[in-house]
């Protein structure tokens, strides 16, 4: 799990360095008692063996989204198993549902999904995160380039 997260962070940082002078490799938001970490990047940044291991595809017009949720109100901020759902909207306001895959490795829990884009397209993400009665929405946007 740490290898995947380190690779994803490195891949996104490389992408940011190559394509966008001002961009965050990984972002986070505090939503209630959770610290939600997320990053979205072009799937070509995944090494083929990593993509295969996690059942992900690689394509110059395919974005990968990685989300993890940590409990802020507990010691060591443990990863949380939550329900993650949502959709992505393109600049024409066309929506596509996102299907998340849960990955558990040791103490870490990640939620992965992929979506198509066209070159130089800004996608808006609307992600609902639920655990029991607690529910929050994560919203962000990201511009993608075909490479």
C-alpha positions as CSV (number, residue, x, y, z in Angstrom):
1,X,0.0,0.0,0.0
2,X,2.8,2.4,0.9
3,X,4.4,1.6,-2.4
4,X,1.2,2.4,-4.3
5,X,0.7,5.7,-2.4
6,X,4.4,6.7,-2.8
7,X,4.2,5.8,-6.5
8,X,1.0,7.7,-7.1
9,X,2.3,10.8,-5.2
10,X,5.5,10.7,-7.2
11,X,3.7,10.2,-10.5
12,X,1.4,13.1,-9.7
13,X,4.3,15.3,-8.6
14,X,6.1,14.5,-11.9
15,X,3.0,15.3,-13.9
16,X,2.6,18.6,-12.0
17,X,6.3,19.5,-12.6
18,X,6.1,18.7,-16.3
19,X,2.7,20.2,-17.2
20,X,1.5,22.7,-14.6
21,X,3.8,25.1,-12.8
22,X,1.2,25.6,-10.0
23,X,-0.4,22.3,-9.0
24,X,-0.7,20.1,-5.9
25,X,0.4,16.5,-6.2
26,X,-1.9,15.4,-3.5
27,X,-4.7,17.4,-1.9
28,X,-6.7,17.0,1.2
29,X,-9.8,18.5,2.8
30,X,-11.2,18.3,6.3
31,X,-14.7,17.1,6.1
32,X,-16.3,16.8,9.6
33,X,-14.1,14.4,11.6
34,X,-12.3,13.2,8.5
35,X,-9.2,14.2,6.7
36,X,-9.9,13.2,3.0
37,X,-6.8,12.8,0.8
38,X,-7.3,12.7,-2.9
39,X,-5.4,13.0,-6.2
40,X,-6.3,12.7,-9.8
41,X,-3.8,12.1,-12.6
42,X,-3.4,10.7,-16.1
43,X,-3.3,6.9,-16.0
44,X,-0.2,6.8,-18.2
45,X,1.8,7.8,-15.1
46,X,1.0,4.4,-13.6
47,X,3.6,1.7,-14.2
48,X,2.2,-1.2,-16.1
49,X,2.8,-3.6,-13.2
50,X,1.0,-1.3,-10.7
51,X,-2.0,-0.8,-13.1
52,X,-2.2,-4.6,-13.5
53,X,-2.0,-5.3,-9.8
54,X,-4.9,-2.9,-9.0
55,X,-7.0,-3.7,-12.1
56,X,-6.5,-0.3,-13.6
57,X,-6.1,0.6,-17.2
58,X,-3.6,2.9,-18.8
59,X,-4.5,5.3,-21.6
60,X,-3.6,8.8,-22.6
61,X,-7.2,9.9,-22.1
62,X,-8.0,8.0,-18.9
63,X,-7.8,9.7,-15.5
64,X,-7.2,7.8,-12.3
65,X,-8.6,9.1,-9.0
66,X,-7.3,7.9,-5.6
67,X,-9.1,8.8,-2.3
68,X,-8.3,7.9,1.3
69,X,-10.2,8.9,4.4
70,X,-8.5,9.3,7.8
71,X,-10.2,9.7,11.2
72,X,-9.0,13.0,12.7
73,X,-10.5,12.4,16.1
74,X,-8.5,9.2,16.8
75,X,-4.8,8.7,17.7
76,X,-2.6,8.1,14.7
77,X,-5.4,9.1,12.3
78,X,-6.4,5.5,11.2
79,X,-7.7,4.9,7.7
80,X,-11.4,4.5,7.5
81,X,-13.6,2.0,5.5
82,X,-16.3,4.1,4.1
83,X,-18.8,4.1,1.2
84,X,-17.6,6.2,-1.7
85,X,-19.8,7.2,-4.7
86,X,-20.0,10.0,-7.0
87,X,-19.8,11.4,-10.5
88,X,-17.6,13.5,-12.7
89,X,-18.9,16.4,-14.9
90,X,-17.1,17.6,-18.1
91,X,-17.2,21.3,-19.3
92,X,-20.4,20.6,-21.3
93,X,-22.1,19.5,-17.9
94,X,-22.3,15.9,-19.1
95,X,-22.1,13.6,-16.1
96,X,-20.5,10.2,-15.7
97,X,-21.0,8.0,-12.7
98,X,-17.8,6.9,-10.9
99,X,-17.4,3.2,-9.8
100,X,-15.0,3.0,-6.9
101,X,-12.9,0.0,-6.1
102,X,-11.7,-0.4,-2.4
103,X,-8.1,-1.5,-1.9
104,X,-7.0,-2.6,1.6
105,X,-3.3,-3.1,2.3
106,X,-2.4,-3.6,5.9
107,X,-3.7,-0.6,7.8
108,X,-4.3,1.5,4.7
109,X,-7.6,1.8,2.8
110,X,-7.9,3.4,-0.7
111,X,-10.7,4.0,-3.1
112,X,-9.8,4.0,-6.8
113,X,-11.7,4.8,-10.0
114,X,-11.0,5.9,-13.5
115,X,-12.8,8.2,-16.0
116,X,-12.3,9.3,-19.6
117,X,-11.4,12.9,-20.7
118,X,-10.5,14.8,-23.8
119,X,-7.2,16.7,-24.2
120,X,-7.0,19.9,-22.1
121,X,-10.3,19.2,-20.4
122,X,-11.2,20.3,-16.9
123,X,-13.3,17.8,-15.0
124,X,-15.3,18.6,-11.9
125,X,-15.6,15.8,-9.4
126,X,-18.5,15.3,-6.9
127,X,-17.7,12.6,-4.4
128,X,-20.0,11.5,-1.6
129,X,-18.3,9.8,1.4
130,X,-20.5,8.0,3.9
131,X,-19.9,6.0,7.1
132,X,-23.0,5.1,9.2
133,X,-25.0,8.3,9.6
134,X,-22.1,10.6,8.7
135,X,-21.9,11.8,5.1
136,X,-19.9,14.5,3.4
137,X,-19.3,15.7,-0.2
138,X,-15.9,16.2,-1.6
139,X,-15.8,18.6,-4.6
140,X,-12.8,19.6,-6.7
141,X,-11.8,20.1,-10.3
142,X,-8.7,19.1,-12.3
143,X,-7.5,19.8,-15.8
144,X,-6.2,16.9,-17.8
145,X,-3.9,16.6,-20.8
146,X,-3.5,13.7,-23.1
147,X,0.1,12.5,-23.2
